[in-house]
Amino acid sequence: MKRTLLPLALATTALVATTAYASDVTLTIESWRNDDLKLWQNEIIPAFEAKNPGIKVNFTPSAPA
């Protein structure tokens, strides 16, 4: 009985790990430098996302206090 459950447990663990790894992730970068919004949107984020598929980046600047 134990020999039958071990391969099933390993297969289930591998499936869950693969599914978790394959899901997309969104990162949010907050900054007080709202002057950099166009730089992030036009250059930095597209370059990063091109090299890191599955990772989406949101840049959310806020006005300095």
LUMDREN-956921 format. One record per residue (C-alpha): residue number from 1; residue in one letter; z, x, y. Coordinates in nm, 4 decimals. Example, Ala and Ser with C-alpha at 12.3 -4.5 7.8 and 13.67 -1.06 7.14 Angstrom:
<atoms>
- k;r;c3;c1;c2
- 1;A;0.7800;1.2300;-0.4500
- 2;S;0.7140;1.3670;-0.1060
</atoms>
This chain:
<atoms>
- k;r;c3;c1;c2
- 1;M;0.0000;0.0000;0.0000
- 2;K;0.0873;0.2797;0.2466
- 3;R;-0.2462;0.4538;0.1821
- 4;T;-0.4330;0.1366;0.2713
- 5;L;-0.2480;0.0820;0.5987
- 6;L;-0.2815;0.4379;0.7273
- 7;P;-0.6616;0.4351;0.7756
- 8;L;-0.6388;0.0903;0.9321
- 9;A;-0.3678;0.2083;1.1735
- 10;L;-0.5685;0.5185;1.2667
- 11;A;-0.8847;0.3161;1.3231
- 12;T;-0.6990;0.0667;1.5407
- 13;T;-0.5422;0.3457;1.7466
- 14;A;-0.8811;0.5129;1.7958
- 15;L;-1.0386;0.1841;1.9037
- 16;V;-0.7639;0.1108;2.1566
- 17;A;-0.7762;0.4659;2.2950
- 18;T;-1.1550;0.4516;2.3306
- 19;T;-1.1417;0.1147;2.5018
- 20;A;-0.8752;0.2326;2.7468
- 21;Y;-1.0735;0.5475;2.8238
- 22;A;-1.3988;0.3598;2.8780
- 23;S;-1.2663;0.1116;3.1329
- 24;D;-1.3455;0.1630;3.4996
- 25;V;-1.0801;0.2800;3.7420
- 26;T;-1.0547;0.2199;4.1161
- 27;L;-0.8753;0.4693;4.3383
- 28;T;-0.7668;0.3859;4.6913
- 29;I;-0.7335;0.6601;4.9484
- 30;E;-0.5350;0.5671;5.2573
- 31;S;-0.5538;0.7712;5.5741
- 32;W;-0.4644;0.7492;5.9409
- 33;R;-0.7977;0.9173;6.0255
- 34;N;-1.0157;0.6142;6.0829
- 35;D;-1.2709;0.8402;6.2565
- 36;D;-1.3681;0.9761;5.9120
- 37;L;-1.4754;0.6396;5.7661
- 38;K;-1.8515;0.7059;5.7853
- 39;L;-1.8117;1.0544;5.6363
- 40;W;-1.6184;0.9150;5.3405
- 41;Q;-1.8540;0.6198;5.2884
- 42;N;-2.1812;0.8097;5.3315
- 43;E;-2.1086;1.1518;5.1797
- 44;I;-1.7775;1.2137;5.0046
- 45;I;-1.7411;0.8952;4.7981
- 46;P;-2.1058;0.8782;4.6792
- 47;A;-2.0952;1.2446;4.5728
- 48;F;-1.7657;1.1963;4.3880
- 49;E;-1.8747;0.8743;4.2140
- 50;A;-2.2058;1.0338;4.1080
- 51;K;-2.0195;1.3123;3.9284
- 52;N;-1.7436;1.0848;3.7941
- 53;P;-1.8928;0.7669;3.6470
- 54;G;-1.6374;0.4946;3.5878
- 55;I;-1.4255;0.5952;3.8863
- 56;K;-1.4679;0.3900;4.2026
- 57;V;-1.3127;0.5038;4.5298
- 58;N;-1.2022;0.2918;4.8251
- 59;F;-1.1242;0.4672;5.1514
- 60;T;-0.8969;0.2524;5.3682
- 61;P;-0.8133;0.4117;5.7007
- 62;S;-0.5625;0.2608;5.9387
- 63;A;-0.5210;0.3140;6.3091
- 64;P;-0.2614;0.5791;6.3940
- 65;A;0.0613;0.4503;6.5395
</atoms>
